[in-house]
Amino acid sequence: MDLVLETCDTFVFDKVYSYLLPAELVSTVSQPWAEWLDLSTISHIKGNGTNAVLDAIKESVLLQNTMRNSSSCPEVYGHVPFLWNVTEATFKSMLPRHNLLREAISLWLITMIFGWLLYLSMATFSYLFIFDRSIFNHPRYLQNQMRQEIRLALSAIPLMSLLTVPWFMLECNGHSKLYYSKPNMSTFTIIKEIAAFIFFTDCGVYWAHRWLHWPKVYRALHKPHHKWLVCTPFASHAFHPLDGYGQSISYHVYPMIMPLQKFVYLGLFTFVNFWTIMIHDGNHMYNNKIVNGTACHTVHHLYFSYNFGQFTTLWDRLAGSYRQPEDSLFDHSANEDKKVLAEQLKQMDEEMKMLEGEKDERVYVSKKNK
């Protein structure tokens, strides 16, 4: 994330912070506030004039660059040079790049805006070109469902992003195993790291997700996501914020304990979001017994107590929660078969009552039509 932060600093945030909080404002900050804002490196020389303040900021930024990008094992992983040339704006804010308050604000904005853009663009693409629109005819499709999904997702992403900021700050300040380059790095090394990441996070998501289905936890956190019994791609990020964050923790823990190349990590983080959208698109193209694809996750939303995994069915099989998608999910004509649909609805209602009780507060399109 430090690579993304530096890029945003260079092209956006340096100018914004230098405009909103110019270095000259240091002279107006009292000592207690200067210490709280981590301005102690420059506040003690503020009486020497603006030039002295700017020189101090420049010195601290250049010094911190070699420190913040060093990993916890610098002899193995090295450190990252500047990706972009610094500009005059880099040194003109009272909050230098390495200021922790500035880092937190910048990382929150980056994560939130990137999350919104990724969600809206990929979910819209999936809706236009992949999504199975026959879902609209399902008896358990909700009134105004897509609007509700989008509203919940857009409101949840800011808080999920805020909760994620401490992890990114740890990464940016060298407290992770993320690296830019290292000796003897090869394609095979990258492949091993990707496989290890998927294995580790698949396990983490499984157990976090299964914990979220404990009845009390489910009603407090996970129930909003299971409002969608049949999903559109926009349901992918429609979580309670603590639910979405809880399922993402393993993605942040992994680089703290295992080495991973920085660009690969950014790619995997994007892929995770894409995968989450894909398994909610209702397009059941294959019935693979290993990959936890769309059909497997559709089963989870229909019947609640099965297929908790993210990428594979491994942990569901080991823990006894795997349910193979029925053939009717891959046969569009089955949607018109009243017997097949009646049996599906019966099982859905039984599972729903076990977790949510007798009262179903959802408003279905079929109820509205009746």
N, C-alpha and C positions, 0 to 999 in steps of 0.2 A: 504493500500500500504506500510505502514511502516514495516509490517511483511515480505513482499517480499523484500523490500530494505535491511532489516537486514540480511536476508538469502543470498542475493547476496553480501552484504558487507563481510559476514563471509567467504564465499567460493570463491569469485572472487575479489571484488573491494578492500578489504583491502590489498591484495598482489599487485594488479595493482598500486594503488595509492602510496603505500610505495616504489615501485620500480621506478615509474615515478617521484614522488614528495616526496622524503624522508625528514624526519624531519630536517636533517642537512641543508637543503636548506634555512631554516628560516633565518640563519645568512646572507644570500645574499639578502634578501628582504628589501627594504627601507621602512621606516615607513608609508608613504602614501599608498604604495601598500599593506603593511601589514593590514592597516585599511580597504582598499577596499576589500581585500580577506577575511576579517573577521578573521585575525590572531592576533588581538590585545591581546587575552588572553595568547598568548605564545611569541609574539614578544618582549615584554618588558623584558623577562628574557633570551633572546637569548645570551646575553653576558656572562651568567653563565655556558655555555658549553652544550654539547649535552644531557647529562643526565638530566639536569634541564629542557630542552625543552621536552624530552620524558615524564618526570614526569608531566609536565604541561598538555601535551596532554592527558595522561591517566586520570588525575583528571577531565579535562573538558569533556571527553567522558563519564566517569562514572556518573558525575553529570547531564549531559544533557540527559542521558538515562531515568532518572526518570522524566524529564520535557517534552521531546519531545513526549512521548507516553501518557501523561496525556490529558484527554479530557477537554473541556471547562467546564464540570460539574464533577470534580473528585470525589466528594462525592457520586455521583450516578454511574458513569461508571468506576471508578478506573483507573489504568494504567497497561501497559503491561510490564512484566518482559522480560529480555533477553530470546529469544527463543534458542539461541545457545551460547555456551561458547566463550568468547573472546579469541583471540590469540595474540601472540607478534606482528603480523603484524597489528593488530587493532590500535596500538598506534605509528606506525612508519612513518606515513605520515604527512607532514606539513599541509595537509587538513584533519582534523579529520572528523569522520562520520557526525557530526552535522553541519559542515561547509555548508553554504547555496549554495555556488558555486558547491561544490562537490555533494550535494543533487540534485541540478538541473541537472547536467551532468549525474549522475547515474540514476535518474528517467527517463530522456529522453532516455538513452540507453536501459533501461529495457523495457519501454513502446514500443519503436520502434521495438526492436528485438522480444519481445513477440508478438507484433501486426503482424509482418511479419510471424512468425512461425505459429501463430494461423490461420491467413488467408490462407497461403499456404497449411497447413496440412488439415484443415477442408474443404476448397474448393476442394482440390484434392480428399479427401475421398468422398465428395458429387458427384464430377464429375465421379468417378470410379464406385460408387455403387448406386447412387440415381438419378442422373441427367437424364432427358429425352432427349436422343440424336436425337429424331425426330425434335427437334428445328432447327437442322442444315439444314433441308429442307424448313424452313419457308422463304418466299420471302423477309422478312425484316431482315434476318440474315446477318451480315456484313462480308465483306472480312477481313480475319485475325482477327476476333472479339476477340477471347480469348486472343490472344497475346496483343491486344490493352488494354483489360480489366486488364490483369496482369501488364502491364507496367504502367498504370495510378495508379493502387492501390499501387504498390510498391513505386512509386514516391510520392504519397500523404501521406502515413503512417508516414514518418519522420516528416513532418510539423504538421500533426494532433497530433502526439505524443508531439511535442514541445509545442503546444498550450495547451495541457492537463497538462503539468508539474506543472504550478502554483496551480492547484487544488490539485494535489497529494502532493505538498509541504505543503499546508494548512493542509491536513489530517495528514501528518507525524509530524507536529509540534503542534498538539492538537487543531486545529481550526475546528473541525467537531464533529458530534454526533456519530461517529463510536466508538464502544466499544469492548473490548476483552471479558469481562464477567461482570455481574452485579447481584445483589441480586434478587432472585425469577425469574431468567430467565428460561423459559420453552419452550417446543416444540411449544406450541400454540403461544407464543410471537414471535418466529421466523417466523411462518406461517403468522402472522399478518403483520410483517415487510416486508416479501416478497410480500404479496398482496398489501400493501401500496406502495411499490417501483414500482411494475408493473403498478398500477393505475396512480401514479404521472407521471412516465416517459412516459407512453402511451399518456397522455394528452400533455406533453411537446413536445414529438416528433411530434405529430399530428400538433400542431400549428406552430412549427418551419418548418415542411415540407410544410405546406400549405403556409406559408409566402414565402418559396423558390419558389413557383409557381406563385407569382406575376410576371407579364411579365418582368419587368426590372431586378428583382432579379434573375429570372429564367435564363435569358440570360447571366448574369454576373457570376452566381455561379452553378446553378443546371443543366444547359444544358449538361455538360459533362457526368453526370450520366444517362441522358435520351438519350444519344447517342445509348444506348442498348435498342432497342424496344422489342426484345425477348432476354432473359438473359441466361447466364450460371452462375454457382456458383461463378465464378471469377469476375462477375460484382458487387458482394455484397459490396466491399470496393473501387470500382472504382469511386471515387468522386473527385471533386475539394476539396482541403484540408479544405478550410473554410466552404464548404458545409457539409462535414463529421463532422467537429468539431461542427458546429452550431447545428446539430441534436443530438449531444451527450451531450450538456450542461446540460440537465435535469438529466442525470445520475450522474453528479458531484454536482449539486445543492442539490439533495435529501439528501445525508449524511451530508450536512452542516446544515440542518434544522430539520432532523428527525433521531431518533436513529436507528442504524443498526449494527448488529454483523459483525466484520471485516472479518471473513472467509466467511460468507454469502455474503458480499459485493463483495469479490473477485470471488465467484462462480457466482453471478448474472452478474458481468461485463464480465465474460467468456461466460455465457449463451447468453447475448445480442449479442455478436459477432457471436455465433453459429446460433442464430435465424436469424440474418441478412443474413447469407449465405444460410440458409434453404429456406427463402422466395424468393430466386433468382434461385432455382434449376430447375424450370419448371416442377416439378413432382407434378401434381395436384391429390393428393390422396383422398381429401375429400372436400366437399363444405359446410363448417360450417358457419353459419350465425353470430356467435359470435367471433370466432377466426380469426384474420387477417392472414391467412395462405398464402401458395404459390399462390393459384389461385387468391386470392384478390390482391396480389401484382403484379401478372402478368397483371391483369386488369389495374392497375395503370401505368405500363410501356407501355401497348398497347394504352390506351386512355387518359393518362396524368392527367385528372381533377377529378379522383375518387380515393377512398381508400388510404388516406394519413396516416392512422394509422400504428402503429408498431406491437402491440400484439393483439389488439381487434378491432372490428368494432364499438365500442361504440361512439367514438367522430365523426366518419364519419356519423353515424346515427343521432346524435344530431345536427350536422352542415349541414346535407343534402348533403353530398358528397359520400355516400355509393352507390356502384353499385355491385349488386350480379353477380358473375361470371356466364357466360352463360354455358349451358350444353355442348356445343361443345368443351369447354376446357377439359372436362373429357372423351371425346370420340375421340380416336386416329383416327378413320376412318374419322372424320370430317375434319382432316387436308388434306384429299384428295378430299373433297367436294368443288368444284370450287365456288358454290354459297355462301356457308358459308364463305369461305376464301375471296371472293370478297367483301362481306358485311363488314367483319372485316377490310380489308385493306382500304375500303372507310371511315369508321369511324376513323381509325387511322390517315389517311391523313388529315381529317378535323380538328381533335384535334391538330395535329402537326402544321398545318398552323396557328391556332389561337395563339400559343405560339411562334413559330419560324419564321413565315412568309412563303412566297411562296418557297423560295430556300431551298432545302434539300441537304446538303453537304455530307451525308452519302454515302458510296460506298457499295452496297449490293452484295452478292455473285451472286444473280440472274442477276444483271446488268452485272457483269463481264462475266458470262456464255453467255449472249446474245451477 
